[in-house]
């Protein structure tokens, strides 16, 4: 690979990250300009850029579909009603509310993609925070942390975990038996840190619950029919890809969006134009541009070069390699969304294992259907844990972070890069440390 394209792609990528981190520019504008620079400086052609967006069409379709579904239910006031009920169940106590968010988000994220869960649950947070008179931004950030962490409970809970696990033919049950404890430890770490991270909310107490507003659910018939649609979508999310004719989560989300638009239009409670106008287009465009920026790093060989250097450091030391991979992937994932990161790193890790004579050449086959040697599992586990938990570090580290930021901005309180960092770095550092101990004790000692 030529040096000039590599330097250009790297400078543009980290320049975009710097603009977002210093809040000199809106994150969507920064990513958009960065993607355009790659094209106009001939690092990528327009066709290549569109190709990288097309390769990630499933992610974009999933987000769009769920955004439309959530927006379609706004006229029913169901989110305000559920938020009030959660405050009442928490007896007006902040610590119960924080623990309640963890308890609700964790099981859902074990079976649904974390960004999808955030899109479904996040609309509850602003009205709930308003009722107990606290800032809703920290509550949204907590939901994101839990969503990202709980994705490690099952192999389908996070796209990065699924990509890595399926690359070594790990079954759902095998993951549960060998690795899901890591997800439980990640969530447990957050629970332990709650009083430290959110002391004001933890100590908050609402004395008179009778003063809470009691929103009335509108359009109950439409809500009941919509509930059937949501139940169908959630069921298909779980079993869709195992059906005789597999249905992808993206297609399921788009079907749900189409049915919700049909229901809303014919019930007359809102217009299709209003719903589509309120879709968070800024977040969708940001993701498109990030896929292009990552494409520039892949196309020029920057990611490949970095992984080769990592392989040279690791040698044949599995224990050292696991620890380095966990922290290196964690740090990279805090800057690069974890889905394209693991897509790039899985084949490079396999190539390293073959070159280091730690696995046979059949591992590199696209049709590989065997099992990796048990002693190599720590390397893949470390990649899963690092890529997933590293997303808690910064605002751009995971798709669910960006989704939450878009929702916060729609409610008038943008989540700044710096604010997210003050919560994210301690959580990421603590989780990576705990998981490194788990990997060491579970596999290496």
N, C-alpha and C positions, 0 to 999 in steps of 0.2 A: 504493500500500500504506500501511496505517496504521502510525504510528511505534511504538505500544505493542506490537503483536505482534512487530515486528522486534527491539525492545529485549529483550523477554522471551525470545525464542528465542535471541538472542545471549548474554544473561547466563546462561541455563541451560546452553547448550552449553559456553561457556568456563568456567563454574563446574564442570561435570563434568570437563573437562580439568584444571582446577586441583586438584580433589580427587584425581584419579588421579596427577597429577604430584607432589603433596606426600605421597602415600600415606596420606592421612587416612581413606581409605575404599577398600574392595576395588573394583576397576574395574568388575566386573559390577554390584555394588550401586549404585555411583555412576551408571552409565549407566541402570540400571533406574529409579532415583528421578528422574533427569532426564527420561526419557521419560514417566513418570507425571505429572510437573509440567506438561509441555506439554499433556497432556490435561486435567488438572484446572484449569489456567488458561485453557482454551479457545483455546490457540494452534492445536491440532489437535483434531479429534474422534477418538473411538476408531476409527471406520470409516476415517478418513484414516490414522491410525497403522498400523492393520492393512494398509491398502492399500500403504503404503511397505514394510512387511515383505514383503507378497506380491509386490511388484515385484522384490524381491531373493531370491525363493524359490530361484532356481537356485544362488546362492552357498551358501545354507543347506543345500540338498539335497546339493550336492557335498561340503561339509564333513562332514555327517552320514554319508554313504555311505562315505567314505574312513575316518572314525573307526571305524566298525563293522568294516570290512575289516581294519584294522590290529589292532584288539583281538581279532578272531577268531583271529589267528595267534599270540597270546601263549603259549598252552599248548605250542606246538611248540618253544619256546626258540630259534627261528630268529634272532631279533634278537641274542641273546647270542652265538650261534655266529658270525654275520657280524661282530659287533663285534670278537671275538677275532681273526678272520682279518685284519681291517683293521689291527689293532695289529701283528700278525706281519708283514704286508706292509710296514708302515712301519718295521719293524726296531726298534720301540720308541722311535723318535725323534719328539719333539713336532713339529718342523718338517715332517717327512714326513707326519705325521698331519694337520696343518693344510692342507698342500698337497693331500693326498688328499681332504679334505672338499671343497675347491674343485673338484678334478678330477672328482669323482663328481657333485656337485650341478649344475655348470654345464651339461653336455649334457642332463641330464634336464629342467632348467628351461627349456631352449630350446624344448621341445616340449610340456611340461605346465605347467599353472598353478602358480605358485610355492608357494601355500599347500598345494596337493595334494602337491607334492614334499616339503615340510617334514613333512607328516603321514606320508608313506611312509618317509622317511629318519631323522627325528628319534628314533624309538625306538632306533636304533643308538647314539646319542651317550652316554646315561648309562652303560650297561655298558662302553663303550669307555673313557670317562674314568675309570671306577673301576679299570680294569685298569692304567692308567698312573699312577694316584693323582693326578689333577688334577680341578679343579672342572669339571663338565660345562656349566655355564651359559655361559661364554665360547664354548665350542664350538657350542652351540645358536645363540648370537647370530651367530657367523660364518656358520653355515649359512643363517640368515635373510638376512644381507647378500648372500651369493652368490646365493641364490634370487631375491631382488628384482632384483639387478643383471643376472643372466643372462637374466631375462625380456625384456630389450631385444635379445637376439640374434636373435629372430624376431618376426614380428607376432603369433604365437599364444602367445608365452611369458608374457605378462602380460595380464590382462583389460583394464587401462587402455590398453595399447598397441593391443590389438585394437579397442577401442571407438573410439579416435581414428583408427587406420588405416582401419577400415572406413567411417568417416564421410566419408572422401575417396577411397574406392574404391581404396585401395592394395593391390596384390596381394602375395602371399607373396614372390615373386621380386623384385619392385620394392623391397620393404622390405630384403631381403637385400643388394641392390646399393647402396642409397642410405643406409641407416640402421643396419645391423647392426654396423658398426664401432664405433658408439657403445656398444653393449652390451659389446663386447670391451674397450674402453677402461675401462668401468665395472668389469668384473671384474679387469682388470689393475691398476687403482688399489688394489683390496683386496689383491691379492697383494703389491704393493710395500709396503703398510702392515702386513702380518702381523707382522713382528718388532717393530714399534712398538706395535701394539694388544695383542698376546698374548706379551710377552717371556718370561714364566715357562713357558708351554707350548712356545714356540719352542725354548727351551734345554733342555727336559726330555728325559731319556734313560733308558730302562729297560734296565738292564744284563743282567739274566737273564730272557730270554723264556721259559725253561723253567718258571719259577714261575707263569706265567699259568694261570688256570683253563681247562679245556678242556670247555666245555659240550657235552653230547650233544643232538643234535636228536631231539625226541620225535615220535611219530606220523608217521613218514615218508610213509605212504600218504596221510594227510590233507593233509600238506604238498605232496605232488606234485599232488594234485587242486586244492588251493588255488592252487598255482603256475599251473595252467592257467587258473583264473579270473582271476588277476591279469594274466596275459599277454593274455587276451581283453579285459579292461578297458583296459589300456594301449593295445592296438591300436585299440580303438574310440575312445579319447580322441583319437588322432591322425587317424583317418579317418572317425569317426562322422558329423561334420557335412557331409561331402562325399558321403555315400551317397545313392542315389536317394531313400530315405526318411530324411532327416537324423535323427540321434539326438544329443541335447544331452549335454554332459559330466555334467550333473546327473543325467539319467536313467541314464547309463552307471554312475555311481557307486552309485546306488540299486540297480540290477540286481546289481552286484558285491556289495553289502552283503547283498541278499536271498539270493544264491547261497552266500555265506560263512556266513550264519546257518543255511541249510539243511544245508550240509556239516558244520558244527560240531555242530549238534543231532543229526543222524543218526549221526555218528561217536561221539557220547557223550563227547567230551573236555571239553566245557563246556556250560553251559546258556545259552539265549537270555536269561534274566533276568540272569545275571551279565554278559553282554556289553553289554546295553543299560544296565545300571546303571553300567558303567564308561565309557560315552560321556561326553565332556567337555561336559556340558550348560551349564556356566558360560560357556564360550566361545561356544556357540551363542546363548545368551540375550544375551550382551554384543553380538554382532553385530546381533541383532534390534533392540536398544535404540539402537545407533548409527544404524541405518537410520532410525529414528524421529526421532532428534535432527537428522540431516541433512535429513530431510523437513521439520522445523520451519523450518530455515534456507531451504529452497527455497520452501516454501509462503508464507512471509512476505516473500520477495524479497530476503533479505539477500545471498545469493550473486549474484543478478542485479545488485544495486546495486554490489557490489564489482567486478564485471566491467565494468560501465559506466564506473566511475571509472578502471579500468585502461585501457579503450579511449580515454578522454579524454586520458590521459597519453601513450599511444602515438602517436596521430595516424596519419600514413601512413609513419612511420619503421619499416621492417621490421626493420632491424638492432637498433634500440633495443627494439622490441616483442619480438623473439625473446629478447633477454637478460633483459628484465623478466619475460617470461612464464616463462622457465626457472626463475629464482630465486623469483618469486612463487608459481608452482605448486609448486615444491619445498618452500617454507616452509609453504604451505597443506596440502600433502599429508602433512607431518610431523604435522599436527594433525587432519586430516580423512582418513579412508580414501580411497584414490585412486579406487576405482570410482565412488562417488557424486559425487566431485569432478569427474571428467572427464565424467560423464554430464551434469552441470549446465553445465560450461564449454564443451563442444564447440558446442552451438547458440549460445551467447553469443559465442564467437569468430567463428562464421560470420556472425552478425548484425552484429558489428562490421566485418567485412571488407566486407560489402555496404553498410553505412552509410558507410564510408570510401571507397567507390567503388574498392575494390581487387579486387572480384569481382562477378559478375553476380548478379541476384536468384535465378537458378535454383539457386544454392548452398543456399538455404534450403528447397528442396523436399525432403520426406521421401523422394521417389523419385529424388533426384539420382543420376545414373549417369555423370556426366562426370568430368573430371580438373581439379584446381585448377591455376592458373597456377604454373609451377615456382618463381617467386620467392616464393610464399607458403608453400612447404614448410617453411622454417625455423621458422615460427610453430607449425605442427603438430608438428614434430619436437621443438621446445622443450617443448611441452606434454607429449608422451610422456615425454621424458627427465626433466623436472621432477617429474611426477606419480609416476613409478616410483621414482626415486632418493630423492625426498623421504621416501618410506616408510621409509628406513633411519634417519631422524633420531630418531624417538621410538617408544616402545612401541606407541602406538595408530596409527602411520602407515600400516601395511599389514596385510592379513589374515594373512599368514604370521607376522608378529610376535606377534599374539595367539595364533595356534595354538601357536607355540613356547612362549609364556608358560604356556599351559594344560598343555602336556606337562611343562614344568619343575615346575609346581606339583604335578602328579600324582606326580612323583618326589621331592617334599619340599623343593625349593629354588625358591621363587617368584622370577621375574625382576622386580626393582623398576623403576619408571619411571626413577629416578635412575641406577641402574646401567646400564640400556640407553642412557640419554642420554650417559653418559661414553664409550661406544663409538660411539654413533650419530652424534652431532654432528660429530666429526672426519671420519668416513667420508662422511657426506652432504655436508659442506662441500668436501672434496677432490674427490668425484665431480662435484658440480655445477660446480666450477671447471674440471675437466678437460673436461667435456662442453660447457661454454660456449666453451672454446677450440676444441673440435672443430666446434661449430656455426659459430663465427666463421670458421674456416679453410675448412671444407667448403662453406659456402653463401654467406657474406657477403663474403669478400675476393675 
